[in-house]
Amino acid sequence: RRSAPASRSWRRRSPMPRPDKLAVLKRVRALEVAAARRDLARAGTRLAAAEARAEAAAAALHAEAASPGADYAAWLPAALAARDRASLATHRATAEQEVARATLADRRAAERAVEELLAERREAARRERLARDAQVIEDGRR
């Protein structure tokens, strides 16, 4: 006859409480919102850099054109190409920023929806608690 080993004592413990799925979802949504905010900030930085490059390219084009004895054939094609590339980069960065802004709005809306569900759950629990309290008071009067 063998006695039960002490190592099986873990079976007698109560299981871990189940995590609240809405609370977990709220944390996930908060992380998504934070990531979307970071993406929007990065997009804004890229846009500012692209705009600065576009302004520098336009300023270089004007400065070269204003210089005396400018040899347009030597510098104009390269300067126009640089200005066009900078302008295209600015348009791309603007589009990326708009996508990041829309993504943040979507993520924030999803986060608010979960917050509203949690608030509804808390309110339902409060109403249930009040009803139980009222029932206890009613039972006490009888």
Sequence and secondary structure as in RCSB ss.txt:
>XXXX:A:sequence
RRSAPASRSWRRRSPMPRPDKLAVLKRVRALEVAAARRDLARAGTRLAAAEARAEAAAAALHAEAASPGADYAAW
LPAALAARDRASLATHRATAEQEVARATLADRRAAERAVEELLAERREAARRERLARDAQVIEDGRR
>XXXX:A:secstr
     GGGGGGGS       HHHHHHHHHHHHHHHHHHHHHHHHHHHHHHHHHHHHHHHHHHHHHHSTT  HHHH
HHHHHHHHHHHHHHHHHHHHHHHHHHHHHHHHHHHHHHHHHHHHHHHHHHHHHHHHHHHHHHHHHH 
